[in-house]
Amino acid sequence: MTRALRLAAALAAFVLLDPLGALAQLPEAPIGKWWKRPRIVEALKITPEQQGRLEAIFAKNRRGFIDLKADVEKRQVDLEELMVRKDSDPKKVSSAVDALEQAKLRLRKSHAMMVLEMREILTAEQWTALIDKVEDARQMREERRMGRRGLLRDRGARGAAPGAAEAPDAPEEK
């Protein structure tokens, strides 16, 4: 494999394995129609009028998100198809990576702009509480993920659960 193709393969792997890395730097809103979840509505004291306005913003953006997500998926397929071919032109691979990144950027920007518009519907206190809830949920997911990693690592080759008693040795014959 040529050096350029190896570099393109490494770059493509990074792109495919970290599809939303840059999004993590933006304040996130919960996934889905969070303004309809009873616990969030109660915790943030979201009014029916606010719910209606948030729903209208989401509805206005929904079709665009469908198209943008489809474009990202198509660009991923294009890149994957180039990567599996042994004779792929590195320039075509590079162009495919650029196209995929641009598609992801358009999706992230569209999402960020929708969140910004939704933020204007909430009071400062509601927005802060929402961001705090999102961060708490993210930390819990991370702790669970790290806990699973530790569990798998602690099981070792035998597959025993951590802290589980080891099987006693067979009694020695006399």
N, C-alpha and C positions, 0 to 999 in steps of 0.2 A: 504494500500500500504506500502510495507516495506521501510525503510529509504534508502536503496541502490537503490531501484527502483525510489523513488522520486528524489534522487540525479541524477540518470541517465536521468530521464525525464527533469529535470531542465537543465542539461548539453546539452541534445539534443535540447531543445528549444533554448538555446543560440546559438548553432551551426547552427541551421536552420534559426534563425532570423538574424544572423550576418555573412552571407556567405563570405563577402569580407572585413571584418573589418581590417585585417592585411594589405590588399592591399592598404588601404588608407595611410599607412605610406610610401609607395614608390612613387617616382615621377610618375605621371600618364601621359599617352599619351591620346589624345582624342580617343573616341570610333570610330571604323570603319576606313575607308580609308581616314583619315584626309588629307593626302598628295594630294588628288584629289579634295578637296573642294576649290572652287575658292577664297573664302575670306581668307582661311589659306594660300593657295599658294601665293596670292598677299601680304598678311601681312608679311610672312616669306621670300618672294622672293625665293621660291623653284624652282630650275631649272628642266627642263624636264629630265636631266640626273639623278638628285636626285630622282625625282618621279619614274623613272624606277628602280633604285636600291632599293627604299623603297618597291615598289610593288613586287620585286623579294624576298625580305626578308619575306614579308607577305605571299606570295604564298608558300614559302618553309615551313612555320610554320602552314599554315591553316589546313591541314589534322590532324596534331597532336593536334591542339586545339579542333577540332571536337571530337576526341577520348577522350581527357582529360575532356571536358565538359560532354560528355556522361557518363564517369566513375563517375564524381561527382553526376550527376543526379541518376545514379543507386544506388550509396552508400546512397543518401538521401532517396530513396524509401526503401532500405533495413532497414534503421534506423526507418523510419516512420512505417513500417510494424511491427517492434519489439515493438515500443512504443505504438501502439494501442492495442496490446495484453495484457491482464491483467496478464498473467502468464509468461511474458518475464523474462528470466534469466538475472540478472544484469551484469554478465560477458559477455554475448552475446551482450547486449546493449553497454557496454563499448567498446567492440571490434569493434562494428559497428560505434561508434563515432570516434574511432581511425582511422578506415578505411576511413571514410568520411573526416576527417581532413587531412589525408595523400593525398587523391585525390585532395583536394583543394590546398594543398601545391604544389603538382606537377603542377597544372594548373597555380597558381600564379608564380611559379618559371619560367615556360616556357614563360609566358607573360613577366615577368621582363627581361629575357634574350633576347627576341625579341626586347623589347624597348631599351635595352642597345645596341643591334646591330644597330637598327635604329638611335640611337643617334649619332653613329659614322659617319653616312651619312651627318648629319647636321653640320653646323658651330656652334661655341659656341654661337654666337648671335642668330641664328635660334633656337637652343635648349632652350635658356633662354626665348625667345619670346613665344615659344610653351608652355613651362611650365607656363608662366604668363597667357596665354590665357586659359589654362586648369583650373588654380586656379580661374581666374575671373568667368569662367562658373560655377565652383563648388560653389563659393560664391553666385552667382545669384540664383542657384537652392536652396541653403540653405535658402536664404532670402525669396524666393517664398514659400518654405515649411513652414517656420516659420510664414509667413504672413497668410497662409491658416489656420494654427493652431490658430492663434490669431483671425481670422475671425470666426472660428467655436466656439471658446471660448466666443467671444463677442456677438454672436447671442443669447446665453443663451437658456433657455427652450422654449421660444416662437418662436424662429427661425427668429427673426427680424435681419436685417442687422445692423451692428454697425453704430451709428449715425443716424439711421432712426428714424423719429419722432414716438412717441408712439401714439397709437390710442386714441383719446379723450374719456373721460368717457362719458357715456350716460347722457344726461341732467337729473337733478333731477326733479322729479315730485312734483308739489306744491299742 
